[in-house]
């Protein structure tokens, strides 16, 4: 993908988030219930975080292009590990209420709306909103977060946000601030609307535009001013997960707390977070290379035999022919390919030419397999694929000990608000005695609501 195509792809993502941001601002202005204001404010915070992350990505791309034009070639590693799929599910955060609060139901009533924001590179996800009070012992998020195309060096930042769920929200949405931080970094074709959206997101958060850099590895989402929106989310705790935290099963991780007990949005966190974090490297679930190989087994030095071989996971599967593979027969020979496997090219043999030497060091004795191909081109392909595969296994560490099972992506539950959905409250006139109606709604609000929810659904699918 060339530079121009990459730029256009990022700009398209920006334009989609700008539309969602505009919809969130207008929906906030139309909210008349607490639950609606909380959801709309959460959507705006998440959208602003995505905009800032996309800006960071675009600025890094532009910087690399400028350096290349002035003669600084891009740094490229000889070996780049394969990507994989990351899955986080069963997220639980235990609470530690005082005895008088939980068992005797005494003391100040804490009633907060919380959600988690997850960031991995430029990918940002949010969980459903959960209402928390002293009747709960754990904050439970039922969401399954699936992140594709993740490298083994990933940093997954998990942030817990909280808002004091009071009833008397101020429901006027703020007007996006129009400033000139970005200059022409997006280009004239992107339009003033995109620049204004970035400036609005940056004005609500903390980002440095002087050098064109955002804090590496993390874009701090903006907190929305309570005087403007009423529903103000604040960072309650956070942690960062990496490949060392990936394990099969339910594990506990430390949380860094970011607030004190005197804050209105405070909750008695235990300082721990439980979740299931698994990874599926592509090298463990996809065929790396397949084709004809001629193998010589160590115990029979003079005998060579042709096999149809498939490299996948930690095995080189050797079938007597391709038809055996297609009919799902058991392979004739299975050669282990692990992190400790060594692959090298031998000197050219006068009969069989150059050969690939595959050797392992098990506990008892060394095992060596010798392979060759019909031509030099195939030999180079197999040698390169085996070397890269072993490199991938080592980079993904324990994630390649076995194929981890990822959770099925669960669709979000539709929230039923007893006052009715935001769409029906805005579009449908109120019945007598059930509160004031919003008069003279235009078609713009109808289309806005439809497009807003469609964009939100598209974002979750992607």
TASULGI-V694340 format. One record per residue. N is the residue number from 1. RES is the residue in one letter. PHI is phi in degrees with one decimal (999 if undefined). PSI is psi as a letter, one per 20 degrees, with the letter a starting at -180 (* if undefined). Layout:
n->{N:N}
res->{RES:RES}
phi->{PHI:PHI}
psi->{PSI:PSI}
//
This chain:
n->{1:2:3:4:5:6:7:8:9:10:11:12:13:14:15:16:17:18:19:20:21:22:23:24:25:26:27:28:29:30:31:32:33:34:35:36:37:38:39:40:41:42:43:44:45:46:47:48:49:50:51:52:53:54:55:56:57:58:59:60:61:62:63:64:65:66:67:68:69:70:71:72:73:74:75:76:77:78:79:80:81:82:83:84:85:86:87:88:89:90:91:92:93:94:95:96:97:98:99:100:101:102:103:104:105:106:107:108:109:110:111:112:113:114:115:116:117:118:119:120:121:122:123:124:125:126:127:128:129:130:131:132:133:134:135:136:137:138:139:140:141:142:143:144:145:146:147:148:149:150:151:152:153:154:155:156:157:158:159:160:161:162:163:164:165:166:167:168:169:170:171:172:173:174:175:176:177:178:179:180:181:182:183:184:185:186:187:188:189:190:191:192:193:194:195:196:197:198:199:200:201:202:203:204:205:206:207:208:209:210:211:212:213:214:215:216:217:218:219:220:221:222:223:224:225:226:227:228:229:230:231:232:233:234:235:236:237:238:239:240:241:242:243:244:245:246:247:248:249:250:251:252:253:254:255:256:257:258:259:260:261:262:263:264:265:266:267:268:269:270:271:272:273:274:275:276:277:278:279:280:281:282:283:284:285:286:287:288:289:290:291:292:293:294:295:296:297:298:299:300:301:302:303:304:305:306:307:308:309:310:311:312:313:314:315:316:317:318:319:320:321:322:323:324:325:326:327:328:329:330:331:332:333:334:335:336:337:338:339:340:341:342:343:344:345:346:347:348:349:350:351:352:353:354:355:356:357:358:359:360:361:362:363:364:365:366:367:368:369:370:371:372:373:374:375:376:377:378:379:380:381:382:383:384:385:386:387:388:389:390:391:392:393:394:395:396:397:398:399:400:401:402:403:404:405:406:407:408:409:410:411:412:413:414:415:416:417:418:419:420:421:422:423:424:425:426:427:428:429:430:431:432:433:434:435:436:437:438:439:440:441:442:443:444:445:446:447:448:449:450:451:452:453:454:455:456:457:458:459:460:461:462}
res->{X:X:X:X:X:X:X:X:X:X:X:X:X:X:X:X:X:X:X:X:X:X:X:X:X:X:X:X:X:X:X:X:X:X:X:X:X:X:X:X:X:X:X:X:X:X:X:X:X:X:X:X:X:X:X:X:X:X:X:X:X:X:X:X:X:X:X:X:X:X:X:X:X:X:X:X:X:X:X:X:X:X:X:X:X:X:X:X:X:X:X:X:X:X:X:X:X:X:X:X:X:X:X:X:X:X:X:X:X:X:X:X:X:X:X:X:X:X:X:X:X:X:X:X:X:X:X:X:X:X:X:X:X:X:X:X:X:X:X:X:X:X:X:X:X:X:X:X:X:X:X:X:X:X:X:X:X:X:X:X:X:X:X:X:X:X:X:X:X:X:X:X:X:X:X:X:X:X:X:X:X:X:X:X:X:X:X:X:X:X:X:X:X:X:X:X:X:X:X:X:X:X:X:X:X:X:X:X:X:X:X:X:X:X:X:X:X:X:X:X:X:X:X:X:X:X:X:X:X:X:X:X:X:X:X:X:X:X:X:X:X:X:X:X:X:X:X:X:X:X:X:X:X:X:X:X:X:X:X:X:X:X:X:X:X:X:X:X:X:X:X:X:X:X:X:X:X:X:X:X:X:X:X:X:X:X:X:X:X:X:X:X:X:X:X:X:X:X:X:X:X:X:X:X:X:X:X:X:X:X:X:X:X:X:X:X:X:X:X:X:X:X:X:X:X:X:X:X:X:X:X:X:X:X:X:X:X:X:X:X:X:X:X:X:X:X:X:X:X:X:X:X:X:X:X:X:X:X:X:X:X:X:X:X:X:X:X:X:X:X:X:X:X:X:X:X:X:X:X:X:X:X:X:X:X:X:X:X:X:X:X:X:X:X:X:X:X:X:X:X:X:X:X:X:X:X:X:X:X:X:X:X:X:X:X:X:X:X:X:X:X:X:X:X:X:X:X:X:X:X:X:X:X:X:X:X:X:X:X:X:X:X:X:X:X:X:X:X:X:X:X:X:X:X:X:X:X:X:X:X:X:X}
phi->{999:-77.7:-60.9:-65.5:-64.3:-62.9:-60.0:-63.2:-64.4:-66.6:-63.7:-62.5:-63.8:-63.1:-62.0:-64.7:-67.3:-64.3:-63.9:-65.8:-62.9:-61.6:-63.9:-65.1:-60.4:-70.6:-66.1:-61.7:-66.3:-95.3:-65.6:-133.0:-130.5:-60.3:-60.1:-67.4:-64.2:-64.3:-66.2:-66.4:-66.5:-63.1:-62.5:-66.5:-62.6:-65.2:-63.3:-63.1:-64.0:-65.7:-61.7:-67.4:-66.3:-66.0:-62.3:-59.2:-64.1:-64.2:-66.1:-64.9:-65.0:-65.2:-64.0:-63.7:-65.3:-65.3:-62.5:-67.7:-67.9:-90.2:108.1:-92.4:-71.3:-68.6:-78.1:-128.0:-82.9:-64.2:-123.1:-117.3:-65.7:-70.3:-93.0:-156.6:-108.4:-113.7:-131.9:-120.7:-148.2:53.2:-77.1:-132.2:-127.3:-72.1:-111.1:-131.2:-74.1:-69.7:-57.1:-67.3:-79.2:-81.4:-83.5:-102.9:56.2:-117.7:92.4:-66.1:-84.6:-89.0:-135.8:-128.6:-102.9:-130.4:-156.0:-110.3:-113.5:-118.5:-130.8:-132.4:66.7:-95.1:-86.4:-129.7:-131.6:-130.3:-90.3:-68.6:-79.6:-125.1:-88.5:-123.0:-142.7:-76.7:-83.7:-100.4:-100.3:-143.0:-90.1:-113.3:-110.0:-87.3:-67.5:-112.2:-99.5:-111.3:-119.7:-97.1:55.8:-103.1:-86.1:-66.9:-91.8:-63.7:-126.7:-102.3:-93.5:-113.8:-122.0:-103.8:-110.8:-135.9:-138.2:-66.3:-85.8:-87.4:-90.5:-93.1:-76.0:-89.8:-109.1:-94.1:-78.9:-78.0:-87.3:-56.4:-74.5:-106.1:-129.4:-128.8:-65.5:-83.3:59.3:-110.7:-64.0:-91.9:87.9:-64.8:-66.5:-74.0:87.6:-68.2:-62.6:-68.7:-64.0:-65.4:-65.8:-64.2:-65.9:-66.8:-65.4:-69.2:-66.0:-87.6:-120.7:-129.6:-148.4:-102.5:-101.5:-57.7:-99.7:76.6:-121.0:-107.9:-45.9:-59.1:79.3:-156.8:-112.2:-73.2:-66.3:-70.4:-96.2:-84.9:-65.6:-67.3:-64.3:-92.3:-114.3:86.7:-89.7:-108.6:-93.3:-127.7:-69.8:-98.5:-164.2:-156.7:-156.9:-126.3:-108.1:-133.0:-63.1:-65.4:-90.7:-78.4:-150.2:-74.1:110.0:-89.0:-126.8:-107.8:-131.4:-77.1:-110.5:-97.6:-80.5:-121.6:-148.7:-118.0:-66.9:-81.1:-78.9:-65.7:-96.8:-67.6:-134.4:-77.0:-73.0:-81.6:88.5:-130.2:-137.0:-112.9:-164.4:-112.8:-117.0:-127.2:-137.3:-125.0:-63.3:-61.4:-66.9:-93.2:-124.3:-120.7:-67.3:-80.8:-157.6:-146.6:154.9:-80.8:-134.7:-103.8:-111.5:-118.1:-83.5:-64.3:-74.8:-129.4:-63.0:-89.9:-109.2:-114.2:-141.0:-83.4:-135.9:-98.4:-111.6:-131.7:-97.7:-153.5:60.0:-105.1:-141.5:-110.1:-84.9:-115.8:-103.3:-67.3:-159.8:-68.1:-64.0:-63.5:-65.9:-66.4:-89.3:61.1:-76.5:-67.3:-66.0:-69.4:-146.0:-121.3:-101.4:-67.1:-123.3:-121.3:-61.6:-92.8:-67.5:-112.4:-126.3:-148.1:-98.3:-86.3:-70.8:-66.8:-90.2:-63.7:-97.2:-103.6:73.7:-72.9:-131.5:-99.5:-103.6:-110.8:-129.1:-131.7:-121.7:-71.7:-65.9:-94.7:-151.3:-77.5:-124.3:-129.6:-121.8:-118.0:-132.2:-144.8:-128.2:-76.9:-145.2:-66.9:-63.0:-65.0:-60.0:-65.1:-63.5:-66.7:-63.2:-65.0:-65.5:-66.1:-63.1:-65.2:-64.5:-64.8:-63.0:-61.5:-59.8:-71.0:-70.3:-86.0:51.0:-66.3:-66.7:-104.6:-67.6:-160.0:-76.3:-79.9:-91.8:-92.1:-70.7:-72.2:-62.9:-89.3:-72.8:-68.5:-71.9:-72.5:-83.7:-104.7:-98.8:-63.0:-82.4:103.1:-71.1:-62.7:-60.8:-69.8:-68.2:-80.1:-84.8:-89.6:-61.0:-71.4:-78.1:-58.2:81.5:-113.0:103.1:-73.3:-92.4:-91.1:-80.4:52.3:-77.0:-89.8:-64.3:-61.4:-67.9:-59.5:-67.6:-61.5:-64.0:-63.2:-68.1:-63.9:-68.2:-67.4:-63.3:-62.9:-68.3:-60.5:-63.7:-68.8:-66.8:-64.4}
psi->{p:r:g:g:g:g:g:h:g:g:h:g:h:g:h:g:h:g:g:h:g:g:h:g:g:h:h:h:h:i:q:j:q:g:h:g:h:g:g:h:h:g:h:g:g:g:g:h:g:h:g:h:g:h:g:g:g:g:h:h:g:h:g:h:g:g:h:h:h:j:i:o:q:q:p:p:q:h:p:p:q:r:r:a:p:p:p:p:r:l:p:p:o:q:q:m:q:q:g:h:g:g:h:i:l:r:a:p:o:p:o:q:p:q:r:q:p:p:p:o:c:i:p:p:q:q:r:q:p:p:p:p:a:j:i:q:i:q:o:p:p:i:q:o:o:p:p:r:l:p:r:i:k:q:o:o:p:p:p:p:q:q:p:o:m:r:h:m:q:p:k:p:q:q:p:p:p:o:a:l:h:h:c:k:h:i:q:h:h:h:r:h:g:g:h:h:g:g:h:g:g:h:h:i:b:o:q:p:i:g:j:k:q:q:p:p:i:p:o:o:q:q:p:p:p:h:h:g:i:g:n:o:p:q:p:g:r:r:r:p:q:a:h:h:i:p:q:p:a:p:q:p:q:q:q:o:q:j:r:r:h:i:q:h:j:q:q:m:q:i:j:q:p:p:r:o:o:r:q:n:q:h:i:i:i:q:p:g:q:q:a:p:q:o:q:p:q:h:i:n:h:i:p:q:q:p:q:o:q:p:o:p:c:k:q:o:p:o:q:h:r:h:h:h:g:h:j:k:r:q:q:h:p:o:o:p:o:a:h:i:p:p:p:r:p:r:q:p:p:h:g:j:b:q:q:p:o:o:q:q:m:a:h:g:q:q:p:p:q:p:q:r:r:h:r:h:g:h:g:h:g:g:g:g:g:g:g:h:g:h:g:g:g:h:h:i:c:i:i:j:h:r:o:q:p:q:q:p:o:p:q:q:p:p:p:o:p:h:i:q:r:h:g:h:h:g:h:p:q:q:q:p:j:k:r:q:q:o:q:l:p:r:h:h:h:g:h:g:g:g:h:g:h:g:g:g:g:h:h:h:g:*}
//
